[in-house]
Amino acid sequence: MSRTSPPMRPRSSSGSGRKPQGRSGLATPPRTIIIAALAVLAILITVVTFALRSQGSSNGDPTGGAGNQGFGHVHGIAVDPGSGALHVATHVGLYRIDSPRTAVRVSADYLDLMGFTMVGPGHYLASGHSTHGPANVGLIESTDGGVTWREKSLTGTADFHGLQVAHGSVYGYNSVDGEFMVSADQRQWERRSRTTIGAFAVSPTDGETVLAVGRDGLQRSTDGGRSWQPVPDAPAVGLLAWDHTGVWAVAPDGAVWSSSDGGGQWQRHGAVPGEPHSFAVQDDTLFAALAGDRIVASTDGGAAWTDRYAST
């Protein structure tokens, strides 16, 4: 910002020392200078604040506590197998849950994450939208715990609303064209079927067996997602997870169900204490993201739940 030069006294038209008449040669009134300076200062503060928010940092952007903006709807939830830290993928970036009142945005950009999964410690895959570049980011990858992301494949053509790493491959559901896709190298993709599904889960013991929430109820594929058949007598569920203990599912009303035989027989266990947005299971613990910026966990199969994070 340039400095304002001090006003100069107008010269007399002669050496007589007479004072000039009129206002044409007078300096700008001090009040005008003050108003202008305050306006410039306000603009600078706005610009600096915006720049700091846009840059982010590797230390994260804390949002927990009173007066801070929450993260809103959650499209993915997972635990880093190295650090044990719980992460949630949202419309405004990736957050790490540090305490029951602290959620830290770790992604440097405000990514709109629609699909999210973990490959290993600090190694994540995601999909969704960005504030710059193509509307659909395709498959993106982070190897620094979600701080920075780089393009991996299908940039501009894929918006995965479901991603899972299993059996050395990545399974994804592309919402752009309804294709269920699988990739062994995260670059070349096999388009196995075109269908309408929501959440899906791959069997941990058989890469050809997949369960998915279809338009007409739960669907099963026994050929890796190339064809689908209805699962008879299955509960009406909206979210799925599958680990060594069996299939776990959450209904839109919050009811928790499980099946130990791949979806043949089902047992109800309880209910999540709120409107469910996302669901995961790891190390015998169930995790659920609920409406209202709340994350809960259960270690007894869904009978009882405790808060892992709550914004209020």
DRENTOR-434386 format. One line per field, with one value per residue (C-alpha): residue in one letter; x, y, z. Coordinates in Angstrom, 3 decimals. Layout:
<recs>
res: a, ...
east: X, ...
north: Y, ...
up: Z, ...
</recs>
This chain:
<recs>
res: m, s, r, t, s, p, p, m, r, p, r, s, s, s, g, s, g, r, k, p, q, g, r, s, g, l, a, t, p, p, r, t, i, i, i, a, a, l, a, v, l, a, i, l, i, t, v, v, t, f, a, l, r, s, q, g, s, s, n, g, d, p, t, g, g, a, g, n, q, g, f, g, h, v, h, g, i, a, v, d, p, g, s, g, a, l, h, v, a, t, h, v, g, l, y, r, i, d, s, p, r, t, a, v, r, v, s, a, d, y, l, d, l, m, g, f, t, m, v, g, p, g, h, y, l, a, s, g, h, s, t, h, g, p, a, n, v, g, l, i, e, s, t, d, g, g, v, t, w, r, e, k, s, l, t, g, t, a, d, f, h, g, l, q, v, a, h, g, s, v, y, g, y, n, s, v, d, g, e, f, m, v, s, a, d, q, r, q, w, e, r, r, s, r, t, t, i, g, a, f, a, v, s, p, t, d, g, e, t, v, l, a, v, g, r, d, g, l, q, r, s, t, d, g, g, r, s, w, q, p, v, p, d, a, p, a, v, g, l, l, a, w, d, h, t, g, v, w, a, v, a, p, d, g, a, v, w, s, s, s, d, g, g, g, q, w, q, r, h, g, a, v, p, g, e, p, h, s, f, a, v, q, d, d, t, l, f, a, a, l, a, g, d, r, i, v, a, s, t, d, g, g, a, a, w, t, d, r, y, a, s, t
east: 0.000, 1.468, 1.819, -0.173, 2.122, 1.591, -0.470, 1.618, 0.832, -0.164, 2.300, 1.319, 0.948, 3.325, 5.743, 3.325, 2.427, -1.292, -3.336, -4.953, -8.718, -11.167, -10.880, -9.243, -5.799, -6.669, -5.467, -7.865, -9.744, -8.329, -11.711, -11.663, -8.140, -9.196, -12.253, -10.181, -7.511, -10.108, -11.638, -8.237, -7.529, -10.859, -10.093, -6.646, -8.079, -10.665, -8.061, -5.630, -8.385, -9.571, -6.018, -5.322, -8.546, -7.827, -4.267, -5.014, -2.062, -0.601, -1.518, -5.195, -8.073, -9.812, -13.600, -14.594, -15.978, -18.506, -18.740, -16.938, -18.494, -19.256, -18.416, -21.998, -22.947, -20.489, -19.989, -17.245, -15.825, -12.696, -9.920, -6.295, -4.708, -1.415, -2.385, -5.769, -7.264, -10.862, -11.428, -14.613, -14.990, -17.349, -18.509, -15.876, -12.855, -11.370, -11.546, -9.720, -11.497, -9.034, -11.352, -15.070, -15.117, -12.369, -12.577, -9.607, -9.732, -6.563, -7.079, -5.408, -8.299, -12.029, -12.680, -16.229, -15.556, -18.265, -16.275, -13.477, -11.443, -8.083, -5.314, -2.946, -1.378, -1.581, -2.564, -6.100, -8.218, -11.182, -13.475, -15.832, -15.523, -13.030, -13.281, -10.806, -10.192, -12.691, -16.102, -15.499, -12.039, -12.174, -9.952, -7.557, -4.862, -3.190, -0.049, 0.399, -2.638, -5.101, -3.297, -2.608, -4.210, -3.163, -4.988, -4.835, -7.268, -10.592, -10.207, -13.279, -15.240, -15.906, -17.601, -17.373, -20.084, -18.666, -15.075, -13.537, -10.080, -10.240, -8.220, -5.590, -8.126, -10.276, -14.035, -16.071, -19.535, -19.452, -22.552, -21.997, -23.070, -24.112, -21.184, -19.761, -16.009, -12.909, -9.228, -6.158, -3.696, -5.916, -5.404, -7.017, -10.627, -12.892, -16.509, -18.372, -22.028, -24.363, -26.822, -28.392, -26.985, -26.057, -23.737, -21.890, -19.538, -17.090, -16.668, -13.348, -12.823, -14.083, -13.472, -16.275, -19.004, -20.450, -23.562, -25.151, -28.161, -30.266, -33.365, -35.549, -33.653, -30.461, -28.630, -25.921, -23.273, -21.248, -19.203, -17.490, -20.252, -20.923, -24.476, -26.821, -29.657, -32.071, -31.310, -34.520, -35.916, -33.225, -34.081, -34.518, -31.109, -29.242, -25.641, -23.320, -19.988, -18.358, -15.551, -14.402, -17.375, -19.927, -22.068, -23.255, -26.025, -27.931, -31.495, -32.718, -34.522, -31.239, -31.827, -28.604, -28.586, -25.958, -25.538, -22.878, -23.575, -23.169, -26.741, -28.747, -29.985, -30.235, -30.334, -31.275, -29.021, -30.219, -30.210, -27.898, -28.984, -29.794, -30.178, -27.379, -25.186, -22.251, -21.190, -18.044, -16.677, -13.085, -11.486, -14.869, -16.031, -18.946, -18.763, -21.625, -21.743, -25.056, -26.843, -25.850, -22.068, -22.043, -19.894, -20.760, -19.191, -20.335, -18.233, -21.139, -22.603, -24.831, -26.682, -25.060, -23.362, -20.962, -19.994, -16.640, -17.410, -20.289, -20.205, -22.570
north: 0.000, 3.415, 6.077, 9.321, 12.336, 15.241, 18.086, 20.925, 24.550, 26.464, 29.071, 32.731, 34.277, 37.059, 37.798, 40.063, 37.316, 37.655, 34.490, 32.779, 33.030, 30.162, 26.325, 25.178, 24.943, 23.542, 20.041, 17.072, 17.290, 14.944, 13.179, 12.028, 10.618, 8.623, 7.154, 6.151, 4.539, 2.518, 1.299, 0.151, -1.605, -3.448, -4.666, -5.898, -7.805, -9.497, -10.514, -11.912, -13.856, -15.418, -16.338, -18.060, -20.074, -21.114, -22.251, -24.538, -26.153, -29.500, -28.836, -28.788, -26.396, -27.037, -26.802, -28.312, -26.109, -23.316, -20.768, -22.861, -24.143, -27.882, -30.295, -31.154, -34.233, -37.156, -39.399, -41.614, -42.665, -44.752, -45.366, -44.943, -48.374, -46.753, -43.928, -45.260, -41.825, -41.624, -39.645, -38.368, -37.273, -34.320, -31.737, -29.312, -31.590, -34.426, -34.142, -36.003, -36.569, -35.681, -35.599, -35.604, -31.839, -31.401, -32.144, -30.950, -30.350, -31.974, -31.450, -28.292, -27.696, -27.599, -30.742, -32.010, -35.676, -38.081, -41.326, -42.209, -45.268, -46.128, -48.146, -48.170, -45.908, -42.324, -43.596, -42.697, -42.687, -40.421, -38.934, -35.999, -32.381, -29.542, -25.756, -25.615, -27.836, -30.356, -30.631, -34.354, -35.171, -38.892, -40.960, -38.917, -40.096, -38.820, -40.337, -37.770, -38.520, -36.517, -33.157, -32.997, -34.871, -35.661, -36.945, -40.695, -41.574, -40.752, -37.020, -35.183, -38.360, -40.114, -39.155, -42.208, -42.197, -45.408, -46.663, -49.704, -51.240, -55.048, -57.987, -55.727, -53.835, -50.724, -51.131, -48.056, -46.932, -44.045, -41.901, -40.111, -43.084, -45.713, -48.033, -50.439, -50.466, -52.301, -51.430, -53.437, -50.550, -47.499, -46.298, -48.794, -49.669, -52.553, -51.474, -54.502, -53.434, -50.493, -50.363, -48.111, -48.674, -46.751, -48.187, -51.430, -53.777, -56.403, -59.690, -59.760, -63.400, -63.438, -60.622, -61.883, -61.457, -57.973, -56.697, -53.400, -51.300, -51.251, -49.364, -52.366, -53.522, -55.362, -56.864, -59.529, -60.179, -63.392, -62.431, -59.287, -56.871, -58.017, -59.087, -58.588, -60.536, -59.533, -60.828, -62.466, -61.547, -58.906, -55.903, -52.518, -50.983, -47.967, -48.370, -51.397, -52.593, -56.042, -57.382, -60.733, -60.842, -60.561, -58.048, -55.009, -52.718, -49.671, -48.895, -45.353, -45.370, -46.187, -49.888, -51.945, -55.368, -58.057, -61.265, -63.886, -65.817, -63.128, -61.852, -65.044, -64.607, -61.298, -60.278, -56.889, -55.509, -52.018, -48.605, -45.668, -42.638, -40.329, -39.962, -42.047, -40.546, -42.953, -46.233, -48.325, -51.224, -51.855, -53.986, -55.096, -51.482, -49.960, -46.290, -44.113, -40.508, -38.896, -35.718, -32.713, -33.221, -36.239, -39.388, -42.391, -45.799, -49.165, -52.034, -54.376, -54.859, -51.797, -52.251, -49.224, -46.184, -43.562, -40.204, -39.976, -36.442, -33.996, -30.358, -29.248
up: 0.000, -1.004, 1.628, 1.320, 0.850, 3.273, 1.811, 0.386, 1.219, -1.924, -3.067, -3.094, -6.546, -5.435, -2.693, -0.889, 1.644, 1.008, 1.803, -1.227, -1.587, -2.243, -1.677, -4.918, -3.412, 0.010, 1.170, 1.423, 4.725, 7.415, 7.820, 4.189, 4.608, 7.683, 5.934, 2.916, 5.093, 7.019, 3.754, 2.470, 5.783, 5.645, 2.122, 3.170, 6.146, 3.904, 1.328, 3.912, 5.692, 2.430, 1.431, 4.741, 4.533, 0.962, 1.673, 4.605, 6.397, 7.287, 10.896, 9.995, 10.483, 13.813, 13.703, 17.016, 19.762, 20.051, 17.271, 14.621, 11.414, 11.354, 8.548, 7.568, 5.561, 5.688, 2.635, 4.037, 7.381, 8.033, 10.537, 9.474, 10.103, 11.082, 13.434, 14.481, 13.802, 12.665, 9.440, 7.809, 4.181, 3.739, 1.213, 2.566, 2.816, 4.864, 8.649, 11.400, 14.714, 17.475, 20.480, 21.312, 20.660, 18.064, 14.347, 12.278, 8.541, 7.238, 3.489, 2.205, -0.223, 0.429, -1.614, -2.040, -1.264, -2.459, -2.236, 0.199, 1.163, 2.720, 1.089, 4.060, 6.696, 5.422, 1.952, 0.874, -2.303, -2.953, -5.559, -5.863, -6.906, -6.599, -6.491, -9.370, -12.378, -13.778, -12.119, -11.497, -10.146, -11.002, -8.718, -6.584, -4.188, -1.025, 0.471, 3.253, 5.375, 3.303, 3.332, -0.415, -3.302, -6.867, -9.916, -10.403, -13.205, -14.911, -14.323, -15.571, -16.370, -13.053, -9.812, -7.573, -4.911, -3.507, -3.268, -1.602, -1.679, -1.458, -2.744, -4.291, -6.411, -6.190, -6.592, -7.474, -8.440, -10.928, -10.419, -13.750, -15.868, -13.293, -13.998, -11.453, -12.109, -10.860, -11.249, -10.285, -10.775, -10.023, -13.621, -16.011, -15.221, -16.150, -16.573, -15.262, -15.256, -15.508, -12.648, -10.030, -6.561, -3.465, -0.832, -1.599, 0.256, -1.022, 0.797, 2.696, 1.702, -1.902, -4.366, -6.607, -3.979, -3.580, -1.818, -2.854, -1.952, -5.121, -6.131, -5.247, -2.171, -1.400, -4.409, -4.603, -7.233, -7.315, -10.380, -9.129, -10.045, -13.615, -12.791, -9.842, -8.221, -5.427, -1.936, -0.680, 2.733, 3.342, 5.529, 3.862, 4.559, 3.226, 4.450, 4.307, 5.702, 5.617, 7.779, 9.160, 11.555, 8.747, 6.906, 8.837, 7.646, 8.834, 7.777, 7.034, 10.402, 12.171, 12.812, 12.846, 11.188, 10.709, 8.731, 9.375, 6.143, 3.513, 3.554, 3.911, 7.470, 9.335, 12.974, 14.395, 17.139, 18.015, 16.371, 15.873, 17.931, 15.028, 11.263, 9.662, 6.921, 6.719, 8.308, 8.768, 10.804, 11.866, 14.571, 15.933, 16.342, 14.445, 13.469, 12.259, 11.115, 12.019, 11.037, 13.107, 12.997, 15.287, 15.124, 17.306, 17.906, 19.253, 20.557, 21.305, 17.841, 17.821, 21.106, 22.789, 21.256, 22.573, 21.089, 19.330, 18.217, 18.729, 17.687, 20.458
</recs>
